[in-house]
Amino acid sequence: MKGLVLGTAATAIAFAILTLILPEVRWDNNYVHLAIIAILFGIVNGLVKPVVKLLSFPINLMTVGLFGIVINVVLFMGVAWVSDAYLHFGFTIHGWPKSALTLDVIGIALIASIVLGILTALVGKVVKD
């Protein structure tokens, strides 16, 4: 339980830092919503991502692991879509999902998913169990 709470806190802190680094990634500045978004990221990374990676193993093998980046971007955008469409938290990536899906949105989601992974790892090193 302690690891789950600390992992969620680390993700929430990393996500808050991400929104400072990348102003195209926004949320409604409600810290309860931030915690729920962090829980969504945890659920996606803990439950959905392993299944998707297992199912996409042949493609990932052919692309020497580069398809894993595509998976991260799609899952990141999926969390944005769920939190905005169903929970109405105002989590957007360059205006998406309220605006059209463009290459700018995908590019920013790519950068944001990489930066979030790095920040989560760094915050996880500072906040230890």
C-alpha positions, 0 to 999 in steps of 0.5 A: 500500500505504501508503494502504491501511494508513493508511486502515485505521489511520484507520478503526480509530482512528475506530471505537475513538473511536466506541465511546467516544462511543456505548457502545451500539456495542461490540466485544470490546476485542481490537485485532487484531479492531479492525484486522480490523473496520476492514479489513471496513469498508474492503472494504465501502466500497471494493467493495460500497458503489459497486455498491449506490450504482450499483444504487440510483441511481434511488431515490437520485435520487428522494429527493435523496440521502437514500437514501444514508443508508439504504445507509450504515446497512445496510452498517454493520449488515452489517459488524456481522453478518458480524463477529459471526456469522462471525468472532465478534468481539463487534461489536454495535450495541445488542446486535444481531445477538445480540438482536432487530432493533428501531428502537433498533438502527436508530437507533443504527446511523444515528447510529453510521454518521454519527459514524463517517464524520465521525470517519474524515474527521477522523482521515484529515486528521490521519493523512496519506499 
